[in-house]
Amino acid sequence: MTSPAAIRVFPFMPGGAADGTPLAAGSVALTDLSAAPRFGLKGAGSADWLAAKGVPLPALNRLTLYRGMRVLRLGKDDIVLLAESNGQLLAELMNTWRSDTAPKGYSSWREEGWAWMRLSGPRLAEAMSRLCALDLRPDRFASDEIAQTRLARIEAVLFRSETGFDALFDITASAFFARAVAAIAKQSAEPERESLT
């Protein structure tokens, strides 16, 4: 008898550690992408292995696009691939990596150890100025840049998305992060409410 495949439960899913924690919506919105496919490689041989498979590698603390995936380079041999829209390609790459005997680094377990959250909304710029000490204006923080910084008081990898910013961070901080963003979203909405009275 074949045992059923393990089903991953991420924090905001039913039964997850953050189940029931509301995600901000409205003028500042938080979307959970933690169940989307991603893969991290780290250690000697990681960059060379990916390059040999045709994956373009950006400069350090930069990202690039590759066939519907984002390739983030956090260090010389510390790379994360995010496949929000091309999970099949990433799955094929992961399977090739697992079966390869060449020097290839090791899995950094980003698909299990990191949450992936998206921040968006019309008052996002104001909210981000409260959540992060970096100057994130477009002329100071480009679309291909990565910041390894503190966001809502937790260590995070931050980069731009089409609608705002994406953040990767320790998955155990998911509920804390959601509550912090909700609190800032509420503060950011207060001037808007006052202007309507």
Disulfide bonds with the S-S distance in Angstrom:
none
